[in-house]
Amino acid sequence: MALITFLSDFGNTDHYVAAVKARILSINSGLQIVDISHDIEPCNLAQASFVLKNIFRDFPEGTIHLMGVNSSNTPDDRFLALKMEEHYFVGNDNGLWGLISDEDASAVVDLNSLKPVQSSFPAKDILAPAAAKLASNTSMEDLGKPVEEYKRMLSRRAKATKQQITGHVIHVDHFGNLITNIPQTDFDILSKGKKFQIKFGREKMMKVHGGYQTVDSGDCFLLFNSMGVLEIGINNGNASQLMGMEYDSPVIISFED
């Protein structure tokens, strides 16, 4: 049996998370469900995709990832199961899939095409049964009709020239650290033998640090994190609040000739 991960914007104060898990376990009580997070901001696909993109490959191939973010059930909605990078994903067709991987799905089916269900709680009534059946070795072809196309949003990428890298904050983490879309690979190439200046908010810095604790408490740090992108923070402080920066705030690195 495969693992099931669960990511949602349901929060932890209501019964919604437990209801989805109960439906999964009622189909197969031997399944293992791993919570990724249920504190995604309501309907925030950018935040949800960032979290899932940076964790799903750490799970074994064949894992089923249940997405309960921005889920609804109107006549225009579709609920899909996809196979991508040897992992399975179930969720509604809201464009998120293009944000977590650049690869095309190798198979896609419409989960609500064989026996359509109208529900105010599709994560429980449509997605949970599909995840449970996939984890119990039911084939995707038995869950719905094949789909040729699905919605795919495009992730925002940093722009680089010989003189400048222009990026943006793509995530604010629990500590208030600002994670950008500026890759270390681009910076290493362009900064070789050059002085540089990093501008963000009202701040300008000319140094990248080696770790979170390499500056004094209350001071700002910039580093390339374990994800290989530029991160901005304040040691023992909340950079987002103190600097007035948030999702989509610009970050510009300029290089001297």
C-alpha positions in Angstrom: 0.0 0.0 0.0 1.2 3.5 -0.8 1.4 6.5 1.5 -1.1 9.3 1.3 -0.1 12.9 2.0 -2.7 15.5 2.8 -2.3 19.3 2.3 -5.2 21.7 2.7 -6.5 25.1 3.6 -8.9 23.7 6.2 -7.1 24.8 9.3 -7.1 22.8 12.5 -10.0 24.1 14.5 -12.9 22.5 12.6 -13.7 18.9 11.7 -12.8 19.0 8.1 -9.4 17.4 8.2 -10.6 14.6 10.4 -13.6 14.0 8.1 -11.4 13.6 5.1 -9.1 11.2 7.0 -12.1 9.2 8.3 -13.4 8.7 4.8 -10.0 7.4 3.6 -9.7 5.0 6.6 -13.3 3.8 6.1 -12.3 2.5 2.7 -9.0 1.0 3.9 -8.2 1.2 7.6 -4.6 0.1 7.0 -3.6 3.2 5.0 -1.0 5.7 6.4 -1.8 9.4 6.0 0.9 12.0 6.5 -0.1 15.6 7.1 1.9 18.1 5.2 0.1 21.2 6.4 -3.5 22.4 7.0 -2.5 26.0 7.6 -2.4 27.1 4.0 -4.2 30.5 3.7 -7.7 30.0 2.3 -7.6 29.5 -1.5 -3.9 30.5 -1.7 -2.6 28.4 -4.6 0.8 30.1 -4.6 1.5 29.1 -1.0 0.1 25.6 -1.5 2.2 25.0 -4.6 5.3 26.3 -2.9 4.9 23.9 0.1 4.0 20.9 -2.1 6.7 21.5 -4.7 9.4 21.5 -2.0 8.4 18.3 -0.3 6.6 15.8 -2.6 9.9 14.4 -4.1 11.1 13.5 -0.6 8.4 10.9 -0.3 8.7 7.5 -1.9 7.7 7.2 -5.6 4.1 6.0 -5.8 3.0 8.3 -3.0 -0.5 9.8 -3.4 -0.8 13.5 -2.6 -4.2 14.8 -1.7 -4.8 18.5 -2.3 -7.7 20.1 -0.5 -6.9 23.8 -1.4 -9.4 26.1 -3.1 -11.7 23.0 -3.5 -15.3 23.5 -4.5 -17.8 21.7 -6.6 -19.7 23.7 -9.3 -20.8 22.4 -12.7 -17.6 23.8 -14.2 -15.2 22.2 -11.8 -13.3 19.0 -12.5 -11.5 16.8 -10.0 -8.5 15.0 -11.3 -6.0 12.3 -10.6 -2.6 12.8 -12.2 0.6 10.8 -12.4 3.6 13.0 -12.5 7.3 12.3 -11.8 6.2 8.8 -10.6 3.9 10.4 -7.9 0.1 10.6 -7.9 -1.9 13.7 -7.2 -5.6 14.2 -6.6 -7.3 17.6 -6.5 -9.4 20.0 -8.4 -8.4 21.3 -11.8 -7.4 24.8 -10.6 -4.0 25.2 -12.3 -1.9 24.3 -9.3 -0.3 21.3 -11.0 1.8 23.5 -13.3 3.3 25.3 -10.3 4.7 22.2 -8.7 6.5 20.6 -11.6 7.7 21.6 -15.1 7.0 18.0 -16.4 3.8 17.0 -18.1 1.6 14.5 -16.4 2.0 11.0 -17.9 -1.7 10.2 -17.2 -4.7 12.2 -16.1 -8.3 11.1 -15.3 -11.5 12.9 -14.4 -12.5 11.6 -11.0 -16.1 12.8 -11.3 -16.8 11.4 -14.8 -18.1 7.9 -14.2 -20.5 8.4 -11.3 -20.8 12.2 -10.9 -21.2 13.4 -7.3 -22.5 16.9 -6.4 -21.1 17.7 -3.0 -20.4 20.8 -0.8 -17.4 18.9 0.6 -15.6 17.4 -2.5 -12.4 16.8 -0.6 -14.3 14.2 1.5 -16.7 12.9 -1.1 -14.6 12.8 -4.3 -10.9 13.2 -3.5 -10.6 11.1 -0.4 -12.2 8.0 -2.0 -9.9 8.4 -5.0 -6.8 8.7 -2.9 -7.8 5.7 -0.8 -8.4 3.6 -3.9 -5.1 4.6 -5.5 -3.2 3.8 -2.4 -5.0 0.4 -2.3 -3.7 -0.4 -5.8 -6.7 0.5 -7.8 -5.6 1.7 -11.3 -6.2 5.3 -12.4 -8.1 4.0 -15.4 -10.7 2.6 -13.1 -11.3 5.9 -11.3 -12.4 8.0 -14.3 -12.2 8.9 -17.9 -8.9 10.0 -19.4 -8.3 13.8 -19.8 -6.2 15.2 -22.6 -5.7 18.7 -21.1 -5.7 20.2 -17.7 -5.2 23.7 -16.3 -1.5 24.7 -15.6 -0.4 28.0 -14.2 3.1 29.1 -14.9 5.4 29.8 -12.0 7.0 33.3 -11.9 10.7 33.1 -12.6 13.5 35.6 -11.9 14.9 37.6 -14.9 18.6 37.8 -15.3 20.9 39.9 -17.5 24.7 40.4 -17.2 24.0 43.5 -15.0 21.0 42.5 -12.9 18.8 39.8 -11.5 15.2 40.8 -10.8 13.2 38.5 -8.7 10.3 38.5 -6.2 9.4 37.1 -2.8 7.4 33.8 -3.5 6.9 32.7 0.0 6.9 34.1 3.6 7.6 31.2 6.0 6.4 30.7 9.6 9.3 32.7 10.9 8.6 35.7 8.7 11.6 34.9 6.4 11.3 36.0 2.8 12.0 33.3 0.3 12.6 34.5 -3.2 12.7 33.0 -6.7 16.4 34.1 -7.3 18.4 30.9 -7.8 22.0 30.5 -6.5 23.1 29.1 -9.8 22.3 32.4 -11.6 23.9 34.5 -8.8 27.1 32.4 -8.8 27.6 32.8 -12.5 26.9 36.5 -12.7 28.7 37.5 -9.4 32.1 36.0 -10.3 34.7 38.6 -9.8 32.2 41.4 -9.4 30.8 43.6 -6.7 27.1 43.5 -6.2 24.3 45.2 -4.4 21.1 43.5 -3.3 18.1 45.9 -3.0 14.9 44.8 -1.1 12.3 47.1 0.4 14.2 50.1 1.8 17.3 48.1 2.4 20.5 47.6 0.4 23.2 45.0 1.2 26.4 44.0 -0.5 27.0 40.6 1.2 25.5 37.1 1.3 25.9 35.3 4.6 26.7 31.7 5.2 24.0 30.9 7.8 21.1 32.2 9.9 23.3 32.8 13.0 26.2 34.6 11.3 24.7 38.0 12.1 23.8 39.5 15.5 20.3 39.2 16.9 18.1 41.8 15.2 20.3 42.1 12.2 19.3 41.2 8.6 20.8 38.2 6.8 20.8 37.1 3.2 21.6 33.5 2.3 21.1 30.8 -0.3 19.0 28.2 1.5 18.6 24.5 1.2 16.2 25.0 -1.7 19.0 26.8 -3.6 17.2 30.2 -3.7 17.9 33.6 -2.0 16.3 34.0 1.4 16.1 37.2 3.4 15.5 37.3 7.2 16.2 38.9 10.5 17.9 36.9 13.2 15.4 36.4 16.0 12.9 38.7 14.1 10.2 38.7 11.6 11.5 40.2 8.3 8.1 40.4 6.6 6.6 42.5 9.4 9.7 44.6 10.1 10.5 45.3 6.5 7.0 45.6 5.2 7.6 43.0 2.6 5.3 40.2 1.5 4.5 37.8 -1.3 5.5 39.4 -4.7 7.7 42.1 -3.2 10.6 42.8 -5.6 14.2 41.9 -4.9 16.9 43.2 -7.3 20.6 42.2 -7.5 22.8 44.6 -9.5 26.3 43.8 -10.6 29.2 46.2 -11.3 31.1 45.8 -14.6 
